[in-house]
Amino acid sequence: MATPTTKDEFKDYCLRDLGHPVLEINVDGDQLDDRVDEAIQKWQERHMDGSLKVYLKHQVTQAEIDQEYITIADDYLEIIRVFPTPTGGFTGAFGLKYQVVFSHLFDAGGYSAGDFMIAYDQIRSHLSLIEDFFNNEKSIRFNRHYDNLYIDMDWSAEIDADQYFVFEAVKKLDPDNSTEAWNDQWLKKYATALIKRQWGQNLSKFSGVQLPGGITMNGVEIFTQANEDIQRLDEELLLTWEEPLDFTFG
């Protein structure tokens, strides 16, 4: 069995699955591209293998500070959270956290091993509380159809140009870059079903027309069968391949 690794090979696979070249699949090339793109879009947005959780590093520009939003590339489905930007008092060799831990290392002679670890853990907890107070997680607003990420903060006071943000995000998997995606079983079946429905829809406009060789294609029946295939694959996606909803309690 041929394993598709490109979009053209993928389309050829779907057409062969429908009977080509034994049967003429009455679907235009543009319609074929549209149905494959439609299948890929659903696979990226809902299938667990169609996207990837990533951490996106972004260096802020002065223009972004002035406009108070960041433009995100089209290949990101969701921005989950933005990590707090550390303040100078908590980073580096001269930062508060480093100096407190360093000073306790020199005073460790007065502690037993267990007492030192307890004290160290308590100090870290206090520092973490202080850091969370000054560097609390920001609320964000993002819509993938709008591409602008809004972070609810005082931009001019809390961020400097060339400073970095780190985002936890969900990125669409591009089959052209990850060619194994073209061989995904659900994606192949779903794209084939969409093309089959398009074929039936096209033929239904010419109901009863006899094809060469005396064959009469029933467009309505093909359309109905394709809808049943699509419904079954949607249920499989929901029950097997879709990530569960992430409920947050607080």
C-alpha positions in Angstrom: 0.0 0.0 0.0 1.4 3.4 -1.0 2.0 5.7 1.9 1.1 9.4 1.0 3.8 11.9 2.1 2.6 14.9 0.1 -0.8 16.6 -0.6 -0.9 15.3 -4.2 -0.2 11.8 -3.1 -2.8 12.1 -0.4 -5.4 13.3 -3.0 -4.5 10.4 -5.3 -4.9 7.9 -2.4 -8.4 9.3 -1.6 -9.5 9.0 -5.3 -8.2 5.5 -5.5 -10.2 4.6 -2.4 -13.3 5.9 -4.2 -12.6 3.7 -7.2 -10.4 5.7 -9.5 -9.2 5.0 -12.2 -11.7 2.2 -12.6 -14.5 4.7 -12.0 -14.5 8.3 -13.0 -14.7 10.5 -9.9 -16.7 13.5 -11.1 -15.0 16.1 -8.8 -13.2 19.2 -10.0 -9.6 19.8 -9.0 -10.5 22.9 -7.0 -13.3 21.0 -5.2 -10.8 18.3 -4.4 -8.4 20.8 -2.9 -11.2 22.4 -0.9 -12.4 19.1 0.6 -8.9 18.1 1.6 -8.2 21.5 3.2 -11.5 21.1 5.0 -10.5 17.7 6.4 -7.1 19.1 7.4 -8.7 22.0 9.2 -10.9 19.8 11.3 -8.0 17.4 12.0 -5.9 20.3 13.2 -8.6 21.9 15.4 -10.0 18.8 17.0 -7.8 15.7 16.6 -5.3 15.2 19.4 -2.6 14.5 16.7 -3.4 17.6 14.7 -1.8 20.1 17.1 1.1 20.4 19.5 1.5 22.2 22.8 4.5 24.5 22.5 6.3 27.3 24.4 6.6 30.4 22.4 9.3 33.0 23.2 8.6 36.5 22.0 10.7 39.6 22.2 8.6 42.7 22.8 9.0 45.8 20.5 8.3 49.4 21.4 5.6 49.4 18.7 3.8 46.6 20.6 4.1 48.4 23.9 2.5 51.5 22.2 -0.4 49.5 20.7 -0.7 47.3 23.8 -1.1 44.0 21.9 1.1 41.3 20.2 0.3 39.9 16.8 0.4 36.1 16.8 1.1 34.0 13.6 -1.8 32.2 12.0 -0.5 28.7 12.8 -1.4 29.0 16.5 -4.8 27.8 17.6 -4.7 29.0 21.2 -2.6 30.9 23.6 -3.2 29.2 27.0 -1.2 31.4 29.3 1.6 33.9 29.5 4.3 33.3 32.1 5.1 36.1 34.5 8.1 38.2 33.5 10.7 38.1 36.3 11.7 41.3 37.9 15.3 42.3 38.5 15.1 41.7 42.2 14.6 38.0 41.8 17.1 37.1 39.0 20.8 36.9 38.5 23.7 36.5 40.9 22.8 39.8 42.7 19.1 39.0 42.9 17.3 38.6 46.2 16.6 34.8 45.9 20.2 34.0 45.0 21.7 36.1 47.8 19.3 34.6 50.5 20.1 31.0 49.5 23.9 31.8 49.2 24.0 33.4 52.7 22.3 30.3 54.2 24.8 28.0 52.6 27.5 29.8 54.6 25.4 29.5 57.8 24.6 25.9 57.2 27.1 24.8 59.9 24.6 25.7 62.6 21.9 23.5 61.0 21.6 19.7 60.8 21.0 18.5 57.3 17.2 18.1 58.0 16.9 21.5 59.7 18.7 23.2 56.8 16.4 21.7 54.2 13.3 22.8 56.2 14.7 26.3 56.5 15.6 26.4 52.9 12.2 25.2 51.8 10.5 27.8 54.0 12.6 30.6 52.6 11.9 29.5 49.0 8.1 29.4 49.8 8.2 33.0 51.2 10.2 34.2 48.2 7.8 32.5 45.8 4.9 34.2 47.5 6.6 37.6 47.2 7.4 37.0 43.6 3.9 35.9 42.8 2.6 39.1 44.4 4.8 41.4 42.3 4.8 39.2 39.2 1.3 37.8 39.1 0.1 35.9 36.1 -1.5 38.2 33.5 -5.0 37.8 32.1 -5.0 37.4 28.4 -7.5 37.7 25.5 -6.9 35.9 22.2 -9.0 34.8 19.2 -7.3 32.8 16.5 -9.4 34.5 13.8 -8.2 37.9 14.9 -4.5 37.1 15.6 -4.0 39.8 18.2 -3.0 38.8 21.8 -4.1 41.3 24.5 -2.4 41.1 27.9 -4.2 42.9 30.6 -1.5 45.1 32.2 0.0 48.5 32.2 2.3 48.0 29.2 4.3 51.2 29.6 5.0 50.6 33.3 5.4 46.8 33.4 7.4 45.9 30.3 10.4 47.3 28.4 11.3 47.1 24.8 13.4 44.0 24.0 12.1 42.2 27.0 10.8 38.7 26.5 7.4 37.0 27.1 7.0 33.2 27.1 3.6 31.9 26.1 2.2 28.4 26.5 0.4 27.8 23.2 -1.2 25.3 20.9 0.2 25.2 17.4 -1.4 23.6 14.4 0.6 20.7 12.9 1.5 21.4 9.3 1.4 18.1 7.2 3.8 19.7 4.7 6.4 19.9 7.5 5.4 16.7 9.3 4.8 14.5 6.3 3.8 11.5 8.4 0.5 13.3 9.1 -0.6 12.6 5.5 -0.8 8.9 6.5 -3.1 9.5 9.5 -5.9 6.9 9.3 -8.7 9.2 10.5 -7.6 12.1 8.2 -7.5 9.8 5.1 -11.0 8.4 5.9 -12.5 11.8 6.6 -11.0 13.5 3.5 -12.2 10.5 1.4 -15.7 10.9 2.8 -15.8 14.6 2.1 -14.7 14.0 -1.5 -17.3 11.2 -1.8 -20.0 13.6 -0.6 -18.9 16.2 -3.2 -19.0 13.6 -5.9 -22.5 12.6 -4.9 -23.6 16.2 -4.8 -22.2 16.8 -8.3 -23.9 13.7 -9.7 -27.2 14.4 -8.0 -27.6 17.4 -10.4 -27.7 15.0 -13.3 -29.9 12.2 -11.8 -30.5 9.3 -14.1 -27.8 10.2 -16.6 -26.1 7.1 -18.1 -22.3 7.0 -18.1 -20.2 5.3 -20.8 -20.6 1.5 -20.6 -24.3 1.7 -19.6 -23.6 2.5 -15.9 -26.0 4.8 -14.2 -24.6 6.5 -11.1 -27.0 7.3 -8.3 -25.7 10.7 -7.0 -28.3 10.8 -4.2 -27.3 7.4 -2.8 -23.6 8.3 -2.9 -24.3 11.6 -1.2 -26.3 9.8 1.5 -23.6 7.1 2.1 -21.0 9.8 2.4 -23.0 11.7 5.0 -23.3 8.5 7.0 -19.5 8.0 6.8 -18.9 11.6 7.9 -21.2 11.2 10.8 -19.5 8.0 11.9 -16.1 9.6 11.7 -17.2 12.7 13.6 -18.4 10.4 16.4 -15.1 8.5 16.3 -13.3 11.9 16.6 -15.3 12.9 19.6 -15.1 9.6 21.5 -11.5 8.6 20.6 -9.3 11.3 19.1 -10.4 14.6 20.6 -8.7 15.9 23.7 -11.0 16.0 26.8 -12.1 19.4 27.9 -9.8 21.1 30.4 -11.9 22.1 33.4 -10.4 24.7 35.7 -11.7 25.1 39.2 -10.9 28.0 41.4 
